[in-house]
Amino acid sequence: MPTAPQLPGGRFEGREAFQQLVRDALACAAREGWSELMLCDASFHDWPLGERAAVESLQQWARTGRRLTLIAAGYDEVVRRHARFVQWRVRWDHIIVCRRAGAADPQDLPSSIWSPHWVLHRHDPLRCRGVTGTEPERRILLRESLLEWVERKSSPGFPASTLGL
């Protein structure tokens, strides 16, 4: 069992703090070899997914046996704002599951990162307020919530490529 990640626990507030936590989480996932990541947000509008550092961390993280699950109300903002991520996603489609919860109220989606070792949950996406931590209870509750979205409240979405006839 890996040791606890070198990521902070506790409350955070503000867009810059949130974005830095996302960058740090992706870098930690790559460094520590986390087997699974789940990212959830209504649109990923203010996530730093298109930044070179974020994509480099994902590139280092990606390998056989890894799994990334994305859940969003829609992926238009991802395509519009995160071109590097979209290109990376095409290459690594075989380890990525994208789910679209289009019928859901975007505010109902938990803006979060889940891993087996650490979680981030942004309770107030508008003001970028939330909590992070390694506590087992926090990780279990968030995973159960995200799996509910994957299994019952969403459908496949955001294909890596569109095939035409």
Secondary structure, DSSP 8 states (H G I E B T S, - for coil): -----S---EEEESHHHHHHHHHHHHHHHHHHT-SEEEEE-SS-TTS-TTSHHHHHHHHHH--TT-EEEEEES-SHHHHHH-HHHHHHHHHTGGGEEEEE-TTS-GGGS-EEEE-SS-EEEEEETTTTEEEEE--HHHHHHHHHHHHHHHHHS-EE---SS----
